[in-house]
Amino acid sequence: MEDKKYFFAVDLGATSGRTIIGTLTEGKIELEELTRFDNNLIETGGHFYWDIYALYFEIIKGLKLAAQRELPIRSIGIDTWGVDFVCVGKDGALLRNPLSYRDPHTFGMMEDYFERAIDKAKVYDITGIQFMNFNSLFQLYAMRKNNDSALAGAEKILFVPDALSYMLTGKMVCEYTIASTSQMLDPRTKQLDEQLLASVGLSRDNFGRMVNPATEIGVLTKEVQQLTGLGAIPVIAVAGHDTGSAVAAVPAKDEKFAYLSSGTWSLMGIETRNAIINDLSYERNFTNEGGIDGTTRFLKNICGMWLYERCRKEWTDAPKSHTELIAAAMEQPAFQSIINPDDPMFANPASMVEAIKDYCRQTGQHVPEGYAEICRCIFESLALRYRQVFNYLREMASFPIEVLHIIGGGSLNAYLNQFTANSLGIEVLAGPQEGTAIGNIMLQAKASGDVGDIWDMRRIIAASIELKRFEPTDKDQWDNAYGRFLKIVESKQA
């Protein structure tokens, strides 16, 4: 029997984090959650910070557990959310807890930057990244404008996964996928752009060496070895951006696929060899983020289960069980009410239930009453919005898209998966749910030589999980509903 290979993954989201042991044996991967913990924002002095030391402490705690269980871990990999970074001084010390992308200091800074520094079209032409006020470029611009003391004293800027790897190894790197979220990287050259860096008073020397996923950063420092009871374990740069690791775990058989990373937010895209940067991608606000093995993740953010989650908090009479609630929704008539889930009125309303009703009133539709009708409206509308974005992808892709892979927590929602297959008119394959952690671990296995390229990784993942298959039905009904959706969206925007 083949020996088990153990890998230690740190998966950090914007509200919680986990440490996970992944084992690879006989061509299959298995996961075991070691620890789970909160990732709390600190609000002080009018700013919101991440507690980088608390996250480091939780990683150490997980590593201690691995040592106590005498698990022979081969390596450690860290993935996190995008854009945020840590300032490091000349003496190698962290200068302050990093500001959070939720901090209000970037409000209005994007527009100010376009006016005073580099115009919007030029920034998109260089980076191919969608515009969000909290992208690293605009955070750095705001910090410069506000005479931020941490940035003023910074010798190096480390993105969050790279900063945590530095705390473990003493080595500074700039991992490609996380750097690509900053709006400072040119996906054609795969390097940080000097002009954009100069616009915020930085140069290439202010960042670590650029590394690709599956590169060894260094080994645990003597200090960390003593703290944990482990030896000189290598720390690997995985796809540091959590979506990068998740897309690495898509169990596709060839490149003719689209993916939907489905959770509170949905990310729909394709994997391409080269970035897609043109007038159409600019107009539709698509983004080009770094992938593995030199690929680009060409994708768009879509409002996902956010609408449903917010409504569930408001419903006092709805069943607590997702299964019962959704079953009640499926008993309602189809397509009574249709919304655009990405309409600005759903961004953060005081009441999501009332916002959905208002949208339907404004567009002259049946106003949904009760949790069942609203739930049905949300799921059908999401599937119709997915079709719109999927059609954009088909238009811009250089290859035919033959299947949609749904990964993440939303892959468990069988009704929405079926609606998505019906709406898109294409086969949908759902799973894995734990895409980010699996991608993290497989990239560590690639670094250790235990797996080959991306397709070898994907074969192993496909063999390790049970994919749920959804075939499209009710074509005419969904085609008619999509025609209505487009008219409703257009009338609302007029």
CORKA-V457684 format. One record per backbone hydrogen bond with DSSP energy under -1.0 kcal/mol. CO is the residue of the C=O (numbers start at 0). NH is the residue of the N-H. If there is no record, write none. Layout:
BEGIN
CO_NH + CO_NH
END
This chain:
BEGIN
4_23 + 5_73 + 6_21 + 7_76 + 8_19 + 9_78 + 10_17 + 14_38 + 15_12 + 16_36 + 17_10 + 18_33 + 18_34 + 19_8 + 20_31 + 21_6 + 22_29 + 23_4 + 24_27 + 27_24 + 29_22 + 31_20 + 34_18 + 36_16 + 41_48 + 43_46 + 46_43 + 47_99 + 48_41 + 49_51 + 50_54 + 51_55 + 52_56 + 53_57 + 54_58 + 55_59 + 56_60 + 57_61 + 58_62 + 59_63 + 60_64 + 61_65 + 62_66 + 63_67 + 64_68 + 65_70 + 66_69 + 70_72 + 74_7 + 75_235 + 76_9 + 78_11 + 79_241 + 81_83 + 83_159 + 85_157 + 86_94 + 87_154 + 87_155 + 88_91 + 92_88 + 97_49 + 99_102 + 103_106 + 105_108 + 107_111 + 108_112 + 109_113 + 110_114 + 111_115 + 112_116 + 118_122 + 119_123 + 120_124 + 121_125 + 122_126 + 123_127 + 127_287 + 131_134 + 134_137 + 134_138 + 135_139 + 136_140 + 137_141 + 138_142 + 139_143 + 140_144 + 141_145 + 142_147 + 143_146 + 147_151 + 148_152 + 150_153 + 155_87 + 157_85 + 158_162 + 159_163 + 160_164 + 161_165 + 162_166 + 163_167 + 164_168 + 165_169 + 167_220 + 173_210 + 174_178 + 175_179 + 177_180 + 178_181 + 181_136 + 183_192 + 185_189 + 190_185 + 192_196 + 193_197 + 194_198 + 196_199 + 196_201 + 197_200 + 202_205 + 203_206 + 205_156 + 208_173 + 210_175 + 214_236 + 217_234 + 220_224 + 221_225 + 222_226 + 223_227 + 224_228 + 230_232 + 232_219 + 233_75 + 234_216 + 234_217 + 235_237 + 236_213 + 236_214 + 237_239 + 239_79 + 240_244 + 241_245 + 242_246 + 243_247 + 245_248 + 246_249 + 249_251 + 254_256 + 255_401 + 257_404 + 258_268 + 259_406 + 260_266 + 261_409 + 262_304 + 263_303 + 263_305 + 264_262 + 265_301 + 266_260 + 267_299 + 268_258 + 269_297 + 271_295 + 277_281 + 278_282 + 279_283 + 280_285 + 286_298 + 288_296 + 291_294 + 294_290 + 295_271 + 296_288 + 297_269 + 298_286 + 299_267 + 301_265 + 304_308 + 305_309 + 306_310 + 307_311 + 308_312 + 310_314 + 320_324 + 321_325 + 322_326 + 323_327 + 324_328 + 325_329 + 328_331 + 339_342 + 342_345 + 343_346 + 350_354 + 351_355 + 352_356 + 353_357 + 354_358 + 355_359 + 356_360 + 357_361 + 358_362 + 359_364 + 360_363 + 369_373 + 370_374 + 371_375 + 372_376 + 373_377 + 374_378 + 375_379 + 376_380 + 377_381 + 378_382 + 379_383 + 380_384 + 381_385 + 382_386 + 383_387 + 384_388 + 385_389 + 386_390 + 387_391 + 388_392 + 389_393 + 390_394 + 391_395 + 392_396 + 402_257 + 403_428 + 404_259 + 405_430 + 406_261 + 407_410 + 408_411 + 409_412 + 411_413 + 412_416 + 413_417 + 414_418 + 415_419 + 416_420 + 417_421 + 418_422 + 419_423 + 420_424 + 420_425 + 426_403 + 427_469 + 428_405 + 429_467 + 431_407 + 433_437 + 434_438 + 435_439 + 436_440 + 437_441 + 438_442 + 439_443 + 440_444 + 441_445 + 442_446 + 443_447 + 444_449 + 444_450 + 445_448 + 452_456 + 453_457 + 454_458 + 455_459 + 456_460 + 457_461 + 458_462 + 460_464 + 467_429 + 469_427 + 473_477 + 474_478 + 475_479 + 476_480 + 477_481 + 478_482 + 479_483 + 480_484 + 481_485 + 482_486 + 483_487 + 484_488 + 485_489 + 486_490 + 487_491 + 488_492 + 489_493
END
